[in-house]
């Protein structure tokens, strides 16, 4: 997507459209969502993870590039069902919702990569906040922005929100304040906050201020690796999945990506404001 944006090379466009066509093949109108994976069929019938909110940006782009509204309609269906089934009243969200293949009803709600099913896995909250923000950008539907703001309030008013705003891997992790942090969740949320600070919300400077605090922490020696260390990743202290004993306190590529994106958004906002 960024390759096409920067170069207008039709080869990038072709890949985007083929990827979008492939993605919507995983959509089931009975469920109203895009299926996340096919393995572990003994456990899941039709699993949908909150991470998939990030995929919707591709579908919105595909409609713009092709003129085919099918991509847009699938994206809206997915986010609407996700809002209905995956979010809790307090603004937090489940990681996985498993739907019935028979009638599209909810079979169970899990938080597979978090501490417990009813806990708030921090990167899941980040995917949700960012995904809702991009859905508002693409549709103009205020309900997406309103839920994103509610999810943000959940994260920043939580009793376990750390002072440096680099969230624990799960907001209900058992060993807080001595538990692992997840810089990837913080970076993704910071990038979304910068975007939110540019739209019609009360006190937009509040959201930029939160993002600035996160970025100051991530850019500090506590999280920013010295050049040539950390496998040449920018950020340290991320968590993939503690319940699966995978990627614990390591760098992650999406932490670096959203850190860089957030830096660009911060720069663009401040340069525009100085003119």
N, C-alpha and C positions, 0 to 999 in steps of 0.2 A: 504493500500500500504506500509506504513512504517512498519506495523506489519510483512508483508511477507518479506520485505527487511531485517529486523533484525533477523527473526527467521526461514525463509524458511518453515514455517508451511503450509502444503497444504490446510488447511482450509481457510487461508487467500486468497490463490490463487483462490480457488473455488468461494469465495465471489467476488473477483475482476472480474473474468470472467463473472459471472452471472450479476453483475452490468453493465458491458460493453455491454452484450447482451441486457439487458433491455434498456440501453441508446440508442443504435443504432436503436431500434424499433421506436424511436421518429424522425428518419431521413426521410426526404422526398426528393427523388432525383430531383423532379421538382423544389424545392426550393434550394436544395443543402446544407441545414442546419438542425440542430437538433432543433426541436420545444421546446420552453421553458416551456410553461404551456398551460392548456386546459380551464381554467376558463375565465370568462368575454367574452364569445363568441360573445356577442353583440357589443363588442368594437374591438376585435382582431380576425383576421383569422388565422394567423400563426406567432405568436410573437417570436422573437429571441433576447435575451439580450446579451450584451457584456460579462456579467458574465460567460456565457457558454464557453468562451475561456478557462476557468480553467478546464472544464470537459475533454478537449481533452487529457490531460496527462493520464487519465484512459484508453482512447482508444489506444494510442500509447503503453502503457504497456500491454494491452490485446493482441495486435499483437505479441509482444515479448514473452508473456507467452504461447500463443496458436499456433503461427505460422499462424494464420488466418489473411490475409491481409485486410479483409473487414473492420476491425476497423480502420486501418491506412488510408484507402481510404476515409472513412466517415470523419475522423478528418481533412484530407487535404482539402476535399470539403468544410467543414464548415469554416475553416479559410480563404480559398480563397474567398468564397462568402462574408464573414464578411469584409475582406479587401476592397472588391469592393464596398460594400453598406453601411458599418457602419462607415467608416473613412472619415473625412473631409480633405481638402487639407492642413490644418495647422498641421495635426497630431493628433488632438483631435478626439473623437468618440462620436457617439450617444449612448444612453443607449439601446433603443429598436428599432428594425426594424420590421415592420409588413409586411409579404409577402402575396400575393394572393394565395389561395388554387387552383385557376383555372389555372393559368399559371406561378406562381412563381415570378411574378413581384412585385416590392416594392409598397405597399399601402401608407405607411407613415413612417416617422422617428421621434421618440419621445425620450425625456429624462425624464422618469417618476419619478425617484428619485432625479433628479437635480432641479435646480432653474427654468430652462426654456428649451424648446426643443432644442434651439440652444446653450445652455450653456455647459460647460464642468464639468460634475459631477465627482468629483475627484476619488472616488473609481472605477467608470467606467473606468477612464483612467488607474488606477492601474491594474484592471483585464486585460485590453487590453495589457499593457506593459508586464506583467508577462506571459500572454498567448502567445503572439508573441515570447517571449524569449524561452519558452519551445518548441514551434513549430520549432524554429530554431535548438534547441538542438536535437530534434527528427528526423528532416528531413535533416538538413544541407542546407536548401534553404535560400539563403542570403536575399531574399526579405522580409522575416519575421523579420530578425534582422534589416534590414534597416528601416522598418516602426517602430519597437520598438525604435530605436534611434531617429527617428523623433518625436515620441510621448514623449520621454524623454525630448528632446529639448523644446517641447511645454510647458511642465510642469515647467521646471527650468528657462525658459526665460520669463515666463508670468509676466505681470505687477503686478499681485496679489500674486505671490509666496512669502510666508513669509520668514523672515530672518532665522527662525529656521528650515525651510523646512518641517514642519508638516502642510500639506496643509489644506486650508479651505475646508469645505464640498463640495463646488462647487467653481470653479475658478472664477465664475461670481456672486457669492453670493451678495445679495443686501446691506449687512451691514458690508462689509469689511472696516476697519480692526477689527471690533468688532463682527465678525460673528463666528459661531462654527467651530472648527477644526475637522479633522477626522484622528485620529491616525491610524486607520486601513488602510487607503489609503497609508499613509506614510510608514507603516511597510511592506506592500506588495511590494511597489515600491523599498524600500531598499533591500529587498531580491532579487528582479529581478536585481537590479544594481550590486549586488555582483556577480551574475552569469555572467552578461555581462562583468564585469571586467576581467573575466578569458578566454574570447574568443578573436578572431582576430578582434579587433576594434582599430582605432587610439586612442592613449592616454588612454589606459584602466584604468590607475590610476585615471583619472578624474571621472569615474563612481564609483570607490571604495570610492573616497573622498566624493562624494555626499552622498553615502550610510552611510559612517561614520558620517557625519554631522547629518543625520536623526537619526541615532541610538543614538548619543550623546544626542540629544534633547529628544527622547523617553525614554531614561534611566534616564533623569533628574527628579527632584521632580515635575516638571510641568506636566509630563505625566505618570510617573511611580508611581503606588500607594504604600503606605506603607503596609507592611505585615499585613494581617488580615483585611484590609479594602477593599472597592471597590468590595464587593462580592467575594473576593479572586481572582479577575482577576489581571493581571499584569499592564495593561495599562488603563488609563482614557481617557476621551474626544474623543469618537467616535460617529459617526452619522449613523443611519440606513437609515431613509427616512423622511426628514423634510416635504415634501409635503403630506405625509400620517400621519404626527404627530406620527411617531414611532421611538423608540430608539434614542432619541435626547440627546447628551452629556452623553453617558453611555459607559460602557465597552462592547466589542464585542468579541466573541470567536475567530473569524478569525484575529482580531488585534493581540491577544496574539500568535496565531499559527505562523503567518508570522514574528512576532518579534523574536520568538524563532528560527525559521528557519534562519532568517537573522543573528542572533547571531552565530549560528553554522557555517554558510557559512563564516562569518567574521573570526571566529576562525580558520577554516580549511585553508583559504587563507593565513592568517598571519603565521600559523604554517608551512605551506609549504614554504613560502617565507623566513623563518628563517633558513631553513635547508641548 
